Amino acid sequence: MIERFALESLCRELAGTPLQTWSESLATQLAAKVAEGHGDLARWLSAVDQLPALQASTIELREHFALDGPCDEATRAELKSTLQGLIPWRKGPFDVFGVHIDTEWRSDWKWERVSPHLDLVGKRVLDVGCGNGYYQWRMLGAGARSVVGVDPNWLFFCQFLAMKRYLPQRPAWHLPLTLEELPERLEGFDTVFSMGVLYHRRSPIDHLFALKDCLRRGGELVLETLVVEGDETTVLVPEDRYAQMRNVWFLPSVPALERWLRRAGFSDVRCVDLSRTTVEEQRSTQWMRYQSLPEFLDPHDHNRTIEGLPAPLRATLVARKP
C-alpha cells in the first residue's frame, strides 16, 4: 500500500529543501494511517487497479483537464464503469479518453476566476483540503513545479490515484492527512492553497497561522472560503446547520477576513474574487447523485439557504508571508 503514495519520487523532489526531513518521515506516518484504514478502502483501491491500461498521447491541464489517446468503445465502456465505482465525484470535471466525469462542482469555473491572479510558474505548492486533486492538476497546468495535496478522505485519495494512473510522471502527490497532522513550521512551500476549508474550522485564526507556518518567507497564501456581506465586525455563526452542513462555524465578511489575515501576520492582503455560488455551478449529476445546492436553498428565494441564512457567497483572498 505504501508504494501508492510514490514517496520515493516525492523525497527526490523535496531533497535539499526545508521539506526534506518531513518527507523522510512520511512512510511511518502514512503506514499508521493505512492501518486505521476505511471500510470501503479495499473496494475503492480495487476499482483503481481495474482501470484499463491506456496511454495518454494528449494531455491538457492548462485550459481544462483532458486526457486522450487510443481507446476503443469496449475499453471506454470498461473505463466508465470502473470510474463509476468511485462515485460520488465532487470536484472536476474530468475528461478521460472520451469519458466525461460530470462532477457535482464545476470546479473549472472557480479556477477560471482565481488563476488569472496567480503566478505558479516554478512554484512548489501545497493544496490543503485538496479533495480528489482536481486543482492540483490545474496548478501543474499553470506551471507549478510540484504540488502536494493533503486531504484525509480515502475516496478522494483513490479518485486522485485513478487520474495519477494515467499521469504517472507528473509531480503531484496526494497524502491522506489533515493540515494538523503536518509538522509545525514546515516553512518550505512557495504557495499554499486553502479552498473550501476555513469555514469548517472551529478555530479559523489557528488555521491561518498553520497555513502561514507551511510557507517560506515571501510565500503566498490563496484562501477561498464562504463569506457574508458586511463590515470589519461582521461574522455569521450559524445556530445549527448552514445549507444543510453541520460543520460550518464562521462566515466572516471580506473586510473581517482581511483583518483576520493581517492579525495572523500576513501582508499584501487583497480580495481577488467574490462570487455567489449558483445552482449551475454546484448540482447533482449522474456522477454525484445525492442532494446538492438546489436542495439546500430556499425553493422560493435562492438568495437564502433553506435555513433562512444568506445564500453561499465565496471570496478568494491572496496574501503574503513577510
Protein Blocks (a to p, Z undefined) as FASTA:
>chain_A
ZZmnommmmmmmmgoiaklmmmmmmmmmmmmmmmnopfklmmmmmmmmmpccdddfbdcf
klmccddddddfklmmmmmmmmmmmcccfbdcddeehiacddfblfklmmmmmmmmpcfe
hiacddehklnolmmmmmmmnopabdcdddfbfklmmmmmmmmmmmmmbccddddbdfkl
pcehklpafbdcdehklmmpfblmlmmmmmmmmpcehiacdddddddeddfklccddfkb
gehiakbfbdcdfklmmmmmmmnopahiacfbdcdddfklgccdfklcbdcfklmpcfkl
mkbcfkopacddddddddddZZ
